[in-house]
Amino acid sequence: MTDAMSEFDKVVETLGPEVERRKMMGSPILMRDGKMVACLNGDLLAVKLGRNRPEHAEALKVPGAATWSPQPSRRGFTDWVGMPLAASGVWLDWVRTAIDLADEAALTAASKPAKPRTGKPGGGGGGGGI
């Protein structure tokens, strides 16, 4: 087991039932109410903070932190910040922040009125009537 995995396991243990641990594309991830909030990618912990949030800007100040991409050859996931193993002492705090932001987003979405349905009554596939 790698040091990063050990540190990730500590975060999971501390959070307990607040998160669900799963695997996606071979990497351990943390889910909160069906939304991915964190991912261990090698020796980096990536957390979803939202690119326009002050928390995202603050997280980028952690030494070694950067916008995260699951594949080095690809453009970064701009809502995500990757934090190196050297910053594992703050991983738990940032996962908790990601959880809080996911909860906030879920509440905001739940409070918005439903969008009106578009299309024709009866499923309206556009295939003409009877």
Backbone as ProteinMPNN parsed JSONL, in Angstrom:
{"seq_chain_A": "MTDAMSEFDKVVETLGPEVERRKMMGSPILMRDGKMVACLNGDLLAVKLGRNRPEHAEALKVPGAATWSPQPSRRGFTDWVGMPLAASGVWLDWVRTAIDLADEAALTAASKPAKPRTGKPGGGGGGGGI", "coords_chain_A": {"N_chain_A": [[0.847, -1.183, 0.0], [0.562, 2.189, -0.855], [1.985, 5.26, 0.447], [0.31, 7.408, -0.109], [-2.152, 6.112, -0.462], [-2.517, 5.153, 2.128], [-2.821, 7.569, 3.516], [-5.126, 8.507, 2.248], [-6.91, 6.508, 3.072], [-7.028, 7.132, 5.801], [-8.411, 9.556, 5.712], [-10.868, 8.652, 4.71], [-11.652, 6.906, 6.796], [-11.943, 8.744, 8.91], [-14.041, 10.355, 7.983], [-16.087, 8.538, 7.73], [-19.476, 7.532, 7.529], [-20.189, 9.797, 6.089], [-19.302, 9.849, 3.512], [-19.106, 7.859, 0.504], [-17.059, 5.291, -0.471], [-15.66, 4.435, -3.546], [-14.596, 2.954, -6.695], [-13.288, 4.33, -9.652], [-12.394, 4.063, -12.913], [-10.162, 2.641, -12.056], [-9.158, 4.132, -9.948], [-9.379, 5.117, -6.498], [-12.253, 6.753, -5.275], [-14.245, 9.34, -3.701], [-17.6, 9.672, -2.87], [-20.414, 11.777, -2.432], [-23.664, 11.692, -1.694], [-24.145, 10.687, -4.305], [-22.521, 12.309, -5.861], [-19.282, 12.898, -7.079], [-16.638, 13.836, -5.02], [-13.964, 13.705, -4.389], [-10.814, 12.298, -5.43], [-8.295, 9.875, -5.56], [-5.355, 9.986, -7.236], [-2.73, 8.446, -8.189], [-0.136, 9.83, -6.386], [-1.538, 12.065, -5.784], [-4.211, 13.869, -4.326], [-7.25, 14.723, -5.538], [-9.664, 17.265, -5.368], [-13.006, 18.396, -5.705], [-13.866, 21.628, -6.179], [-14.936, 23.744, -7.565], [-14.435, 26.015, -10.07], [-14.833, 28.835, -9.981], [-15.026, 29.53, -7.375], [-14.122, 30.935, -4.181], [-12.86, 29.116, -2.525], [-11.563, 27.389, -4.251], [-9.524, 28.997, -5.335], [-8.13, 29.455, -2.971], [-7.294, 26.86, -2.325], [-5.456, 26.402, -4.332], [-3.272, 27.696, -3.362], [-2.009, 25.983, -1.67], [1.087, 24.447, -1.131], [2.462, 22.994, -3.998], [0.007, 22.366, -5.101], [-2.316, 22.212, -7.852], [-4.378, 22.863, -10.757], [-6.247, 20.04, -11.558], [-5.78, 17.186, -13.638], [-6.873, 14.09, -14.809], [-5.335, 12.748, -16.629], [-2.113, 13.355, -17.682], [-1.64, 14.313, -20.285], [-3.855, 15.642, -21.012], [-6.161, 18.416, -20.945], [-6.747, 20.27, -17.944], [-9.163, 19.479, -15.353], [-11.102, 21.922, -14.65], [-12.617, 22.53, -12.384], [-11.457, 21.17, -10.383], [-8.888, 20.606, -7.928], [-5.67, 19.381, -7.554], [-3.817, 17.924, -4.976], [-0.637, 17.367, -3.627], [1.02, 14.474, -2.114], [2.728, 15.476, -0.171], [1.187, 17.426, 0.96], [-0.643, 16.106, 2.483], [-1.441, 16.459, 5.084], [-3.429, 18.36, 5.058], [-5.411, 17.267, 3.555], [-7.828, 16.103, 4.576], [-9.222, 18.378, 5.503], [-9.696, 19.704, 3.074], [-11.217, 17.836, 1.676], [-13.466, 17.832, 3.279], [-14.299, 20.459, 2.784], [-14.941, 20.203, 0.056], [-17.097, 18.438, 0.295], [-18.914, 20.052, 1.715], [-19.375, 22.026, -0.246], [-20.526, 20.471, -2.263], [-22.862, 19.684, -0.958], [-24.057, 22.191, -0.63], [-24.467, 22.905, -3.315], [-26.315, 20.939, -4.014], [-28.49, 21.656, -2.405], [-29.087, 24.169, -3.475], [-29.812, 23.447, -6.08], [-32.061, 21.911, -5.504], [-33.79, 23.836, -4.561], [-34.485, 25.347, -6.707], [-37.058, 26.092, -9.062], [-38.695, 23.575, -11.022], [-37.785, 23.093, -14.413], [-39.843, 23.993, -17.163], [-41.398, 21.482, -19.14], [-40.461, 20.691, -22.433], [-41.444, 20.187, -25.815], [-43.779, 17.958, -27.427], [-47.01, 17.038, -26.146], [-47.541, 13.763, -24.806], [-45.18, 12.477, -25.357], [-44.18, 13.132, -27.836], [-42.397, 12.452, -30.186], [-42.194, 13.455, -32.676], [-43.05, 12.016, -34.796], [-45.432, 12.146, -36.217], [-48.919, 11.629, -35.878], [-51.358, 9.274, -35.341]], "CA_chain_A": [[0.0, 0.0, 0.0], [1.37, 3.407, -0.946], [1.75, 6.262, 1.485], [-0.866, 8.187, -0.502], [-3.332, 5.303, -0.166], [-2.668, 5.158, 3.588], [-3.371, 8.878, 3.893], [-6.499, 8.513, 1.741], [-7.676, 5.648, 3.978], [-7.257, 7.889, 7.04], [-9.488, 10.513, 5.42], [-12.109, 7.873, 4.602], [-11.999, 6.455, 8.15], [-12.391, 9.89, 9.7], [-15.335, 10.825, 7.486], [-17.077, 7.488, 7.968], [-20.652, 7.46, 6.655], [-20.413, 11.034, 5.324], [-18.923, 9.61, 2.117], [-19.079, 6.485, 0.022], [-15.822, 5.018, -1.21], [-15.848, 3.624, -4.751], [-13.491, 3.017, -7.66], [-13.647, 4.774, -10.987], [-11.233, 3.936, -13.798], [-9.048, 2.112, -11.291], [-8.739, 5.02, -8.856], [-10.355, 5.266, -5.429], [-12.929, 8.048, -5.251], [-15.219, 9.559, -2.634], [-18.877, 10.191, -3.343], [-21.34, 12.333, -1.441], [-25.004, 11.723, -2.288], [-24.072, 10.437, -5.734], [-21.621, 13.253, -6.537], [-17.873, 12.673, -6.764], [-16.035, 15.005, -4.374], [-12.512, 13.546, -4.284], [-10.242, 11.177, -6.177], [-6.864, 9.657, -5.382], [-4.762, 9.724, -8.547], [-1.309, 8.305, -7.867], [0.172, 10.473, -5.107], [-2.31, 13.31, -5.684], [-5.625, 13.852, -3.979], [-7.976, 15.772, -6.252], [-10.934, 17.627, -4.74], [-13.843, 19.238, -6.559], [-14.162, 22.848, -5.437], [-15.622, 24.733, -8.407], [-13.4, 26.94, -10.562], [-15.08, 30.249, -9.671], [-15.242, 29.655, -5.932], [-12.93, 31.376, -3.444], [-12.19, 27.933, -1.977], [-10.687, 26.874, -5.314], [-8.34, 29.869, -5.349], [-7.401, 29.218, -1.721], [-6.66, 25.541, -2.416], [-4.295, 26.498, -5.227], [-2.152, 28.249, -2.584], [-1.339, 24.885, -0.972], [2.314, 24.138, -1.873], [2.391, 21.864, -4.915], [-1.345, 22.182, -5.645], [-2.538, 22.712, -9.213], [-5.581, 22.351, -11.407], [-6.014, 18.607, -11.726], [-6.204, 16.438, -14.817], [-6.617, 12.669, -14.566], [-4.316, 12.303, -17.577], [-1.202, 14.482, -17.895], [-1.67, 14.841, -21.652], [-5.137, 16.299, -21.247], [-6.47, 19.68, -20.28], [-7.182, 20.077, -16.569], [-10.557, 19.589, -14.936], [-10.94, 23.238, -14.028], [-13.284, 22.598, -11.085], [-10.728, 20.297, -9.473], [-7.529, 20.948, -7.514], [-4.885, 18.241, -7.117], [-2.885, 18.235, -3.885], [0.359, 16.299, -3.532], [1.174, 13.734, -0.865], [3.382, 16.359, 0.809], [0.141, 18.247, 1.585], [-1.667, 15.204, 3.022], [-1.903, 16.974, 6.371], [-4.628, 19.19, 4.861], [-6.36, 16.566, 2.689], [-9.13, 15.963, 5.231], [-9.892, 19.687, 5.496], [-10.155, 20.033, 1.723], [-12.324, 16.932, 1.339], [-14.646, 18.375, 3.983], [-14.737, 21.635, 2.019], [-15.595, 19.695, -1.158], [-18.392, 17.898, 0.728], [-19.783, 21.204, 2.008], [-19.749, 22.659, -1.515], [-21.457, 19.558, -2.943], [-24.14, 19.805, -0.244], [-24.593, 23.514, -0.971], [-24.946, 22.836, -4.7], [-27.524, 20.107, -4.025], [-29.576, 22.465, -1.836], [-29.424, 25.202, -4.457], [-30.527, 22.789, -7.178], [-33.363, 21.474, -5.01], [-34.654, 24.987, -4.305], [-34.878, 25.963, -7.975], [-38.262, 25.475, -9.629], [-38.45, 22.67, -12.149], [-37.901, 23.71, -15.734], [-41.01, 23.471, -17.879], [-41.103, 20.476, -20.164], [-40.615, 21.134, -23.814], [-41.84, 19.092, -26.691], [-45.209, 17.744, -27.609], [-47.628, 16.131, -25.178], [-47.584, 12.367, -25.216], [-43.862, 11.98, -25.74], [-43.828, 13.957, -28.984], [-41.192, 12.108, -30.915], [-42.209, 14.12, -33.967], [-43.315, 11.043, -35.842], [-46.803, 12.218, -36.741], [-49.933, 11.075, -34.974], [-51.851, 7.908, -35.296]], "C_chain_A": [[0.891, 1.244, 0.0], [1.073, 4.333, 0.223], [0.505, 7.078, 1.168], [-2.143, 7.414, -0.187], [-3.581, 5.25, 1.335], [-3.287, 6.464, 4.067], [-4.832, 9.006, 3.444], [-7.394, 7.684, 2.662], [-7.978, 6.351, 5.296], [-8.395, 8.891, 6.86], [-10.829, 9.784, 5.399], [-12.576, 7.42, 5.98], [-12.57, 7.589, 8.984], [-13.783, 10.341, 9.279], [-16.443, 9.803, 7.695], [-18.24, 7.542, 6.994], [-20.967, 8.746, 5.884], [-20.149, 10.832, 3.837], [-19.04, 8.127, 1.79], [-17.811, 6.314, -0.805], [-16.146, 4.081, -2.371], [-14.56, 3.644, -5.56], [-14.052, 3.482, -8.986], [-12.37, 4.766, -11.813], [-9.983, 3.529, -13.021], [-8.583, 2.95, -10.121], [-9.801, 5.07, -7.765], [-10.942, 6.681, -5.449], [-13.833, 8.122, -4.03], [-16.443, 10.229, -3.223], [-19.669, 10.728, -2.154], [-22.687, 12.458, -2.142], [-24.955, 11.613, -3.808], [-23.171, 11.369, -6.52], [-20.187, 12.969, -6.107], [-17.274, 13.953, -6.19], [-14.52, 14.91, -4.278], [-12.077, 12.286, -5.018], [-8.76, 11.085, -5.843], [-6.298, 9.219, -6.721], [-3.25, 9.664, -8.355], [-1.049, 8.867, -6.481], [-0.55, 11.802, -4.932], [-3.714, 13.028, -5.2], [-6.268, 15.019, -4.711], [-9.308, 15.999, -5.553], [-11.696, 18.576, -5.658], [-14.31, 20.446, -5.749], [-14.912, 23.888, -6.262], [-14.684, 25.861, -8.789], [-13.614, 28.396, -10.172], [-15.297, 30.503, -8.189], [-13.967, 30.157, -5.251], [-12.158, 30.198, -2.844], [-11.207, 27.343, -2.992], [-9.389, 27.68, -5.35], [-7.485, 29.64, -4.104], [-6.648, 27.881, -1.777], [-5.424, 25.573, -3.308], [-3.076, 27.11, -4.534], [-1.416, 27.172, -1.786], [-0.086, 24.531, -1.777], [2.178, 22.862, -2.711], [1.025, 21.627, -5.532], [-1.456, 22.805, -7.03], [-3.883, 22.216, -9.712], [-5.298, 20.916, -11.817], [-6.532, 18.093, -13.058], [-5.915, 14.971, -14.55], [-5.571, 12.082, -15.51], [-3.418, 13.489, -17.904], [-1.273, 15.098, -19.292], [-2.952, 15.612, -21.957], [-5.243, 17.602, -20.473], [-7.008, 19.383, -18.876], [-8.686, 20.131, -16.395], [-10.607, 20.86, -14.095], [-11.655, 23.387, -12.693], [-12.496, 21.876, -9.991], [-9.331, 20.839, -9.172], [-6.864, 19.667, -7.023], [-3.872, 18.678, -6.079], [-1.928, 17.07, -3.695], [0.366, 15.621, -2.162], [1.814, 14.601, 0.211], [2.373, 17.239, 1.546], [-0.933, 17.387, 2.251], [-2.188, 15.635, 4.39], [-3.148, 17.847, 6.262], [-5.663, 18.497, 3.973], [-7.751, 16.49, 3.312], [-9.9, 17.281, 5.198], [-10.464, 20.005, 4.12], [-11.249, 19.086, 1.244], [-13.592, 17.41, 2.04], [-15.188, 19.614, 3.271], [-15.472, 21.198, 0.76], [-16.977, 19.121, -0.836], [-19.37, 19.037, 0.991], [-20.264, 21.873, 0.72], [-20.72, 21.781, -2.305], [-22.834, 19.627, -2.291], [-24.829, 21.123, -0.586], [-25.173, 23.509, -2.384], [-26.233, 22.019, -4.787], [-28.713, 20.878, -3.467], [-30.033, 23.534, -2.81], [-30.235, 24.599, -5.597], [-31.93, 22.378, -6.744], [-34.324, 22.644, -4.815], [-35.101, 25.691, -5.583], [-36.144, 25.294, -8.493], [-37.9, 24.597, -10.825], [-38.628, 23.418, -13.46], [-39.136, 23.144, -16.426], [-40.577, 22.477, -18.949], [-41.298, 21.083, -21.536], [-40.993, 19.937, -24.658], [-43.341, 18.942, -26.717], [-45.75, 16.832, -26.525], [-47.611, 14.702, -25.715], [-46.259, 11.837, -25.711], [-43.327, 12.65, -26.977], [-42.534, 13.62, -29.665], [-41.154, 12.723, -32.3], [-42.552, 13.194, -35.114], [-44.725, 11.087, -36.393], [-47.751, 11.431, -35.858], [-50.176, 9.597, -35.129], [-51.421, 7.083, -36.45]], "O_chain_A": [[1.852, 1.332, 0.764], [0.05, 4.208, 0.895], [-0.269, 7.406, 2.067], [-3.113, 7.994, 0.301], [-4.731, 5.296, 1.773], [-4.172, 6.463, 4.922], [-5.667, 9.547, 4.169], [-8.503, 8.101, 2.996], [-9.064, 6.187, 5.851], [-9.236, 9.054, 7.743], [-11.804, 10.241, 5.996], [-13.758, 7.534, 6.303], [-13.566, 7.412, 9.684], [-14.613, 10.672, 10.126], [-17.612, 10.169, 7.822], [-18.037, 7.592, 5.781], [-21.919, 8.775, 5.103], [-20.698, 11.549, 2.999], [-19.07, 7.27, 2.673], [-17.534, 7.092, -1.717], [-16.821, 3.067, -2.197], [-13.569, 4.262, -5.17], [-15.143, 3.084, -9.394], [-11.38, 5.397, -11.443], [-8.885, 4.013, -13.295], [-7.702, 2.529, -9.371], [-10.995, 5.066, -8.065], [-10.224, 7.666, -5.616], [-14.146, 7.108, -3.406], [-16.35, 11.207, -3.965], [-19.601, 10.207, -1.041], [-22.832, 13.244, -3.078], [-25.638, 12.355, -4.513], [-23.066, 11.231, -7.739], [-19.906, 12.818, -4.918], [-17.383, 15.022, -6.789], [-13.852, 15.929, -4.103], [-12.85, 11.346, -5.204], [-8.052, 12.092, -5.842], [-6.711, 8.201, -7.276], [-2.573, 10.692, -8.356], [-1.666, 8.436, -5.507], [-0.216, 12.579, -4.038], [-4.338, 12.053, -5.621], [-5.873, 16.17, -4.524], [-9.997, 15.047, -5.189], [-11.108, 19.444, -6.303], [-15.045, 20.311, -4.771], [-15.47, 24.828, -5.697], [-14.193, 26.583, -7.922], [-12.636, 29.132, -10.043], [-15.712, 31.595, -7.802], [-12.861, 29.843, -5.692], [-10.941, 30.275, -2.675], [-10.141, 26.856, -2.618], [-8.296, 27.115, -5.391], [-6.256, 29.634, -4.182], [-5.505, 27.787, -1.331], [-4.457, 24.851, -3.062], [-1.967, 27.048, -5.065], [-0.321, 27.418, -1.28], [-0.179, 24.333, -2.988], [1.827, 21.799, -2.199], [0.888, 20.77, -6.405], [-0.786, 23.79, -7.343], [-4.455, 21.274, -9.165], [-4.235, 20.614, -12.358], [-7.584, 18.513, -13.538], [-4.817, 14.634, -14.107], [-4.988, 11.037, -15.221], [-3.907, 14.524, -18.355], [-0.993, 16.285, -19.457], [-3.103, 16.169, -23.044], [-4.528, 17.848, -19.502], [-7.65, 18.356, -18.658], [-9.394, 20.751, -17.188], [-10.188, 20.852, -12.937], [-11.326, 24.296, -11.931], [-12.837, 21.966, -8.812], [-8.681, 21.441, -10.026], [-7.415, 18.953, -6.184], [-3.159, 19.664, -6.263], [-2.354, 15.918, -3.611], [-0.201, 16.126, -1.193], [1.474, 14.473, 1.387], [2.664, 17.742, 2.631], [-2.019, 17.882, 2.552], [-3.268, 15.212, 4.802], [-3.848, 18.056, 7.252], [-6.697, 19.09, 3.668], [-8.745, 16.783, 2.647], [-11.093, 17.296, 4.898], [-11.579, 20.514, 4.007], [-12.124, 19.496, 0.48], [-14.673, 17.391, 1.45], [-16.401, 19.793, 3.171], [-16.516, 21.76, 0.428], [-17.919, 19.298, -1.608], [-20.517, 18.995, 0.544], [-21.433, 22.244, 0.612], [-21.637, 22.294, -2.946], [-23.854, 19.628, -2.981], [-26.04, 21.161, -0.805], [-26.253, 24.052, -2.615], [-27.139, 22.365, -5.545], [-29.822, 20.771, -3.99], [-31.231, 23.778, -2.956], [-31.232, 25.178, -6.028], [-32.879, 22.482, -7.521], [-35.54, 22.467, -4.894], [-35.994, 26.537, -5.546], [-36.296, 24.077, -8.382], [-36.928, 24.852, -11.536], [-39.509, 24.266, -13.595], [-39.441, 21.959, -16.294], [-39.527, 22.624, -19.573], [-42.2, 21.891, -21.754], [-40.86, 18.793, -24.222], [-44.073, 19.714, -26.098], [-45.04, 15.952, -26.037], [-47.66, 14.474, -26.924], [-46.225, 10.834, -26.424], [-42.11, 12.728, -27.149], [-41.637, 14.462, -29.711], [-40.181, 12.535, -33.03], [-42.365, 13.546, -36.279], [-45.165, 10.109, -36.999], [-47.273, 10.575, -35.114], [-49.253, 8.787, -35.049], [-51.771, 5.906, -36.533]]}, "name": "protein", "num_of_chains": 1, "seq": "MTDAMSEFDKVVETLGPEVERRKMMGSPILMRDGKMVACLNGDLLAVKLGRNRPEHAEALKVPGAATWSPQPSRRGFTDWVGMPLAASGVWLDWVRTAIDLADEAALTAASKPAKPRTGKPGGGGGGGGI"}
